[in-house]
Amino acid sequence: MAFSQEGCPESTNVLYDTAEIIQRDVDTYRSLRHSCDVCADAEGPSMIVIPGHPVAKGFLDMKRRGIKLRFITEITKNNISYCGDLMKVVELKHLDEVKGNFGVGDNRIYQASAKNRESSPPPLLIESTVKAFVEQQQYFFDMLWKKAIPAKQRIKEIEEGIKREFIETIQDPAETLDLIRYTISSATEEIMIMFPTIRSFQVYEREGILNLIKRQLENRITVRILLAEKDRPPQEVWQEISSFPNLQIQYTDQLPSSRLTMVLVDNELSLVVEEKK
């Protein structure tokens, strides 16, 4: 028989009774000596900050005992007040689109539950002390923690309407093409595209990008296209869109690279696609 780090037999259990779930959570909090790591969906914070609730009191007690408390959730306009209260108790971080809920305590006990309802306990609780599995979930939480952003940063984004800066590298050509289509379609004011070579232009023309640009021109979006002077496409290429007054086509011999296609939308979102040799 295998045993956990606390000397108890390794096991996995599922609880369905609400009162039993709450009591098990409280008992777990009391047993922890070092750390409590939680990843919860956007409804999770509301459960932790209910005044006088056993779960909320359990977190306050862990804080008083010096337990390291880390909490990941999706901070939204709807739960920002709960998150503000939660920050007084735990180290809080934001991660987009968190689904479900799980936690790891002292790297020896794992708990997970289904989607929360606001200010309500979960409908079921899965608990495991199987050492290999718990360590795996601790590693997963640590990866999410590195990816998540500080709660103060996310709250500032919401309160001040700031759009987050990010850089992401995509290797899959199909995913890249889908992203280009989505980005062009999402424009509300202006689209700027730089094609480094006639070959790159023809690739995107075959994939229907010009048809997408035409639809945006019809929506009165300003479109600026920059191409290499030496690689001018035949004039008939522009036949369907050349009559739009909100289209500007320019040629230059001073492009920054012969392998980079660039898309800039609304002066906010930029895509840079590098052609393979």
Secondary structure, DSSP 8 states (H G I E B T S, - for coil): --B-TTSSB--EEEE--HHHHHHHHHHHHHH-SSEEEEE--TTHHHHHT-TT-HHHHHHHHHHHTT-EEEEEE---TTTHHHHHHHTTTSEEEE-TT--SEEEEETTTEEEEE----TTS--S-EEEE--HHHHHHHHHHHHHHHHHSEEHHHHHHHHHHT-----------HHHHHHHHHHHHHH-SSEEEEEESSHHHHHHHHHTTHHHHHHHHHHTT-EEEEEEEGGG---GGGGTTTTT-TTEEEEEES--S-SSEEEEEETTTEEEEEE---
